[in-house]
Amino acid sequence: MASQTARAREVLSRHADELRVRFGLKQLSVGYLRSGDSLSGQVGIVCFVGPGEGVQGLDGVPKEIEGVPVQVIRLGEKFSPR
């Protein structure tokens, strides 16, 4: 698991600026991906999008980058990541 996390961090560091500029994403992290209401156990890049943020072209966000899965999570009005 540690090697998956390290790899995801390396890939995110190389592509974070592009994700922010191209898709308007602001909160990017490495963590466990969600499957429904639970964690999948798979590590990847997680992109948090608040209400009204980064809505342009979210469908174009890649599903994976350099073999690391990417997930976009839309946050509600009252939730914000730490």
C-alpha positions as CSV (number, residue, x, y, z in Angstrom):
1,M,0.0,0.0,0.0
2,A,2.9,2.4,0.8
3,S,4.3,2.0,-2.7
4,Q,0.8,2.8,-4.2
5,T,0.6,5.9,-2.1
6,A,4.1,7.0,-3.0
7,R,3.5,6.4,-6.7
8,A,0.2,8.4,-6.6
9,R,2.0,11.3,-4.8
10,E,4.7,11.4,-7.5
11,V,2.1,11.4,-10.3
12,L,0.0,14.0,-8.6
13,S,3.0,16.3,-8.1
14,R,3.8,16.1,-11.9
15,H,0.2,16.8,-13.0
16,A,-1.4,18.9,-10.2
17,D,-0.9,22.2,-12.0
18,E,-2.4,20.9,-15.2
19,L,-5.4,19.5,-13.4
20,R,-6.0,22.9,-11.6
21,V,-5.6,25.0,-14.8
22,R,-7.3,22.8,-17.3
23,F,-10.3,21.6,-15.2
24,G,-10.5,24.3,-12.5
25,L,-9.9,21.8,-9.7
26,K,-8.6,23.3,-6.4
27,Q,-8.4,20.5,-3.8
28,L,-6.3,17.6,-4.9
29,S,-5.2,14.8,-2.7
30,V,-3.9,11.2,-2.6
31,G,-6.2,8.8,-0.8
32,Y,-8.5,5.8,-0.9
33,L,-11.0,5.9,-3.7
34,R,-14.7,5.6,-2.8
35,S,-17.1,3.0,-4.2
36,G,-20.6,4.1,-3.3
37,D,-20.7,4.9,0.4
38,S,-17.6,3.1,1.3
39,L,-13.8,3.1,0.6
40,S,-12.7,0.8,-2.1
41,G,-9.2,0.1,-0.6
42,Q,-7.6,1.3,-3.8
43,V,-5.3,4.3,-3.6
44,G,-5.5,7.1,-6.2
45,I,-5.7,10.8,-6.9
46,V,-8.9,12.4,-5.4
47,C,-10.1,15.7,-6.8
48,F,-12.6,17.5,-4.6
49,V,-15.0,20.0,-6.3
50,G,-17.2,22.3,-4.2
51,P,-20.6,23.7,-5.3
52,G,-20.1,25.9,-8.3
53,E,-16.4,25.2,-8.5
54,G,-14.5,23.6,-11.4
55,V,-17.7,22.6,-13.2
56,Q,-16.3,23.4,-16.6
57,G,-15.4,20.2,-18.4
58,L,-15.3,17.8,-15.4
59,D,-16.3,15.0,-17.7
60,G,-12.9,15.5,-19.3
61,V,-11.0,14.8,-16.2
62,P,-9.0,11.6,-16.9
63,K,-10.0,8.4,-15.2
64,E,-6.4,7.6,-14.7
65,I,-3.0,9.4,-15.1
66,E,0.1,7.3,-15.7
67,G,-1.8,4.2,-14.4
68,V,-2.9,5.9,-11.2
69,P,-6.8,6.1,-10.9
70,V,-8.4,9.5,-10.6
71,Q,-11.7,10.2,-8.9
72,V,-13.7,13.4,-8.7
73,I,-15.8,13.9,-5.6
74,R,-18.5,16.7,-5.7
75,L,-18.9,18.2,-2.2
76,G,-22.2,19.5,-0.8
77,E,-22.7,23.0,0.5
78,K,-21.8,22.2,4.1
79,F,-18.8,20.0,3.6
80,S,-15.3,21.1,3.0
81,P,-12.0,19.1,3.1
82,R,-9.5,19.9,5.8
